[in-house]
Amino acid sequence: MDDWKRTLGELVEDRHRHLVAYACMLTGDRVEAEDIVQDALIAAFGGRRTFAAVPAAEAYVRKAIASRFLDERRRASRRRRNAAVVVPFTRATTPGPDASVPDATDLEHALQRLPERERAVVVLRYLEQLSTRESAEALGLSEGAVKRYLSDGLTRLNALLGTHEELKEPGETVAVRKGARRG
């Protein structure tokens, strides 16, 4: 079996659900998350790219997920602007399978209320524990922009969650419990 096939098989078998969970934190939608993961896997392995090991492949796929998420948001924003010129934009809302799950955490709800870039930076820094430089590289932004989005995102999250957490370096943990709020 080719090395790339073995790496892909191991990645999908061992890490697929984690990749989908990561994408779901960005998108807020399980179906969209699965689509983005699939697209990222195709991008990573479609050209039979080889990776030294599964962790390297996973890191590449995670960067591709974040990139695709932001690209899709930009395209959707352009489509809405262009459609508004021609006809008023209306969005049909059809509840997906996740709509019947009332048990989403406060953090998930709060993340979905952040602008896309703030959400992406917060997820990369606190859930992926990437440094400012690594986050900037993954998202194609300057380090200053990442710091600004992170500061703004954390300020908004604190307001939404009723917390008072300060900026922490990756690796430091912030306790977030469902329904637990500090006053």
Secondary structure, DSSP 8 states (H G I E B T S, - for coil): --HHHHHHHHHHHHHHHHHHHHHHHHHS-HHHHHHHHHHHHHHHHTT----SSHHHHHHHHHHHHHHHHHHHHHHHHHHHHHHHHHS---------GGGG-----HHHHHHHTS-HHHHHHHIIIIIS---HHHHHHHHT--HHHHHHHHHHHHHHHHHHHT-------TT------TT----
